[in-house]
Amino acid sequence: MKIAIVGSGIGGLASASLLSTRHEVHVYEKMDRIGGRALSMNGIPENYKKMLAGFEMANAFSMPDIETISGMAKNTKIDLGFHLIGGGKRGACVSSLKRINANVNFIGSKLGIIEGDSTKYPMLSPYDKLKMLPRIMQLLFSRKETIEAMKKMSIEEAIEKYGKGKLKLVLEIFPRLITTVNELDKISTGESLFAQRELMGGHPVVYPAGGLEEISKAYAMHIEKNGGKIFLEREIKNVDVEDGMAKGIDGIEYDAVILNMPVQHIFRVVKEKHFEREWVRKIKSLYGTGSMVSYHLLNHVPSSLLGKSYVFLEKTDEFKGEAVAGMIDFKMAVPEAKISPPGKYLVQSYAICSPEEAKDRSKWEMLKNIIDENLDRLIKGYKKHAEWEIYNAIWHLDGVAKTIDNDKPDVETPIKNLYIAGDSVNSKGIGINCAVDSANIIYERIESISSG
Ligand SMILES: Cc1cc2nc3c(=O)[nH]c(=O)nc-3n(C[C@H](O)[C@H](O)[C@H](O)COP(=O)(O)OP(=O)(O)OC[C@H]3O[C@@H](n4cnc5c(N)ncnc54)[C@H](O)[C@@H]3O)c2cc1C
């Protein structure tokens, strides 16, 4: 089959990489680089603020101003914002790269916790896990009907039923961090237990040495090795649809078209009239997630923190869900990560909020203060070691939040031969893992068609 993939985000590239082994694939990317939301930059580009706006982000604060940082950060590699991949080696992303023998080195860590003025690393001791395990096993290996029911059960309900001792704290923090949603009454117990099972492993979170772009580069290399093509700076304007079937893009014929962009944006390239009104309404009602993400370039980090990751939970009435969960990560700071300039340490963090809160300037200062206070608990007086700091608000972090009220669409659209890849669709995991798993599902569906 001849297949067009619109967008070179992780979902588009993972789809093209899998399909390139058996089909002719062409990837079209409107930007001058691959990776979508998982891109990496050498320092701060001139068009930084415009680029952020394109990803539904805004620079909330910077110390000093962005133009000055741009001159200082030339040999620092940064992504669009905080990124860690959940599930370590068991997650969809790491396993898919292993299958194509990609040369990507993942740095992993356990998770520590900041609680008041004290910190604990790792957050869960082997004894804690042993004590919680029977309860988690009971929930995970329940009968199929129970699992289905758990998908519709909120974490708030699960805490009432099962949340005792350490398990209560785990259920209060991890589901929020995994879904980037603070409202426990909206998070699905089934979905977060699935993701949590992966977090229980040796390295629950990983980051690729050399920056997130290493993942996209590995897929791109595999696509091109198999004869697939990637066209940059090629914005696709229209998917050609005839008799309920996708025929190609912008007048070029294809047997199948895969759209890789937040699902709410697909009507920019496919006319609404081709879908049932109800489907359009449903897709437009889906919402993503939000956060404040920050980078801190420090000239000193205690060696005891290097390579580790810490979570925090701030109870506050100022935000939906009456809490702000977040994370501060020091894996980018180790020399093996090849991100920070020699003798400097890039630290990344995020504090979760709703998309509306991320757009609300009156919340920015509060989110910044939450991040700063928690970083200060880890490194007392850290500000005196900060060479520069950037805080960005984002209101479309995940394509579609994995919440009970958001019914994520299938990879197959109502239009024949038109698929959706990325983190917006109903596949396993969150964020990058969800995008990679969407590619696995598309591959299976296309294979079953092409093999008759
Ligand atoms: C700041 C931030 C922090 C995040 N943190 C995490 C994290 O810690 N862990 C995690 O797992 N996930 C995280 N995510 C989410 C993660 O980045 C995404 O889930 C992941 O990158 C997958 O994206 P995608 O495949 O859906 O495609 P996208 O990244 O949305 O890519 C879509 C691509 O399509 C292109 N495109 C769109 N329209 C057209 C067109 N008409 N023609 C041609 N090209 C087009 C775009 O330019 C883009 O390159 C974060 C996201 C952000 C922004």
The ligand as an SDF file (V2000), in Angstrom:
LIG
                    3D

 53 58  0  0  0  0  0  0  0  0999 V2000
    5.5770   20.6240   27.3240 C   0  0  0  0  0  0  0  0  0  0  0  0
    5.1420   19.2170   27.1410 C   0  0  0  0  0  0  0  0  0  0  0  0
    5.4540   18.2740   28.0940 C   0  0  0  0  0  0  0  0  0  0  0  0
    5.0720   16.9520   27.9220 C   0  0  0  0  0  0  0  0  0  0  0  0
    5.4640   16.0180   28.8310 N   0  0  0  0  0  0  0  0  0  0  0  0
    5.2710   14.7030   28.5820 C   0  0  0  0  0  0  0  0  0  0  0  0
    5.8470   13.7090   29.4180 C   0  0  0  0  0  0  0  0  0  0  0  0
    6.5110   14.0150   30.4040 O   0  0  0  0  0  0  0  0  0  0  0  0
    5.6480   12.4180   29.1050 N   0  0  0  0  0  0  0  0  0  0  0  0
    4.9170   12.0290   27.9950 C   0  0  0  0  0  0  0  0  0  0  0  0
    4.7920   10.8210   27.7320 O   0  0  0  0  0  0  0  0  0  0  0  0
    4.3390   12.9520   27.1790 N   0  0  0  0  0  0  0  0  0  0  0  0
    4.5140   14.2700   27.4490 C   0  0  0  0  0  0  0  0  0  0  0  0
    3.9740   15.2200   26.5990 N   0  0  0  0  0  0  0  0  0  0  0  0
    3.1310   14.7720   25.4820 C   0  0  0  0  0  0  0  0  0  0  0  0
    4.0080   14.2260   24.3230 C   0  0  0  0  0  0  0  0  0  0  0  0
    4.9170   15.1950   23.9090 O   0  0  0  0  0  0  0  0  0  0  0  0
    3.1310   13.7370   23.1780 C   0  0  0  0  0  0  0  0  0  0  0  0
    2.2330   12.7880   23.6850 O   0  0  0  0  0  0  0  0  0  0  0  0
    3.9720   13.0680   22.0930 C   0  0  0  0  0  0  0  0  0  0  0  0
    4.9840   13.9020   21.6550 O   0  0  0  0  0  0  0  0  0  0  0  0
    3.1670   12.4680   20.9840 C   0  0  0  0  0  0  0  0  0  0  0  0
    2.6410   13.3930   20.1170 O   0  0  0  0  0  0  0  0  0  0  0  0
    1.7830   13.0030   18.8430 P   0  0  0  0  0  0  0  0  0  0  0  0
    2.2690   11.7800   18.1750 O   0  0  0  0  0  0  0  0  0  0  0  0
    0.3410   12.9740   19.2450 O   0  0  0  0  0  0  0  0  0  0  0  0
    2.0730   14.1590   17.8090 O   0  0  0  0  0  0  0  0  0  0  0  0
    2.3780   15.7380   17.9170 P   0  0  0  0  0  0  0  0  0  0  0  0
    3.5520   15.9410   18.7720 O   0  0  0  0  0  0  0  0  0  0  0  0
    1.1370   16.4610   18.2130 O   0  0  0  0  0  0  0  0  0  0  0  0
    2.8580   16.0300   16.4260 O   0  0  0  0  0  0  0  0  0  0  0  0
    2.0090   16.3780   15.3750 C   0  0  0  0  0  0  0  0  0  0  0  0
    2.8600   16.8300   14.2090 C   0  0  0  0  0  0  0  0  0  0  0  0
    2.0090   17.0820   13.0970 O   0  0  0  0  0  0  0  0  0  0  0  0
    2.4630   18.2440   12.4300 C   0  0  0  0  0  0  0  0  0  0  0  0
    1.3240   18.7510   11.6620 N   0  0  0  0  0  0  0  0  0  0  0  0
    0.1340   19.1910   12.1420 C   0  0  0  0  0  0  0  0  0  0  0  0
   -0.6610   19.5680   11.1240 N   0  0  0  0  0  0  0  0  0  0  0  0
    0.0140   19.3400    9.9810 C   0  0  0  0  0  0  0  0  0  0  0  0
   -0.2970   19.5130    8.5910 C   0  0  0  0  0  0  0  0  0  0  0  0
   -1.4660   20.0090    8.1830 N   0  0  0  0  0  0  0  0  0  0  0  0
    0.6380   19.1590    7.6740 N   0  0  0  0  0  0  0  0  0  0  0  0
    1.8490   18.6400    8.0740 C   0  0  0  0  0  0  0  0  0  0  0  0
    2.1940   18.4810    9.3770 N   0  0  0  0  0  0  0  0  0  0  0  0
    1.2950   18.8020   10.3050 C   0  0  0  0  0  0  0  0  0  0  0  0
    2.9090   19.1500   13.5670 C   0  0  0  0  0  0  0  0  0  0  0  0
    3.8040   20.1720   13.1160 O   0  0  0  0  0  0  0  0  0  0  0  0
    3.6090   18.1390   14.4750 C   0  0  0  0  0  0  0  0  0  0  0  0
    4.9610   17.9800   14.1460 O   0  0  0  0  0  0  0  0  0  0  0  0
    4.3170   16.5730   26.7610 C   0  0  0  0  0  0  0  0  0  0  0  0
    3.9770   17.5260   25.8110 C   0  0  0  0  0  0  0  0  0  0  0  0
    4.4030   18.8350   25.9760 C   0  0  0  0  0  0  0  0  0  0  0  0
    4.0670   19.8480   24.9080 C   0  0  0  0  0  0  0  0  0  0  0  0
  1  2  1  0
  2  3  1  0
  2 52  2  0
  3  4  2  0
  4  5  1  0
  4 50  1  0
  5  6  2  0
  6  7  1  0
  6 13  1  0
  7  8  2  0
  7  9  1  0
  9 10  1  0
 10 11  2  0
 10 12  1  0
 12 13  2  0
 13 14  1  0
 14 15  1  0
 14 50  1  0
 15 16  1  0
 16 17  1  0
 16 18  1  0
 18 19  1  0
 18 20  1  0
 20 21  1  0
 20 22  1  0
 22 23  1  0
 23 24  1  0
 24 25  2  0
 24 26  1  0
 24 27  1  0
 27 28  1  0
 28 29  2  0
 28 30  1  0
 28 31  1  0
 31 32  1  0
 32 33  1  0
 33 34  1  0
 33 48  1  0
 34 35  1  0
 35 36  1  0
 35 46  1  0
 36 37  1  0
 36 45  1  0
 37 38  2  0
 38 39  1  0
 39 40  1  0
 39 45  2  0
 40 41  1  0
 40 42  2  0
 42 43  1  0
 43 44  2  0
 44 45  1  0
 46 47  1  0
 46 48  1  0
 48 49  1  0
 50 51  2  0
 51 52  1  0
 52 53  1  0
M  END
$$$$
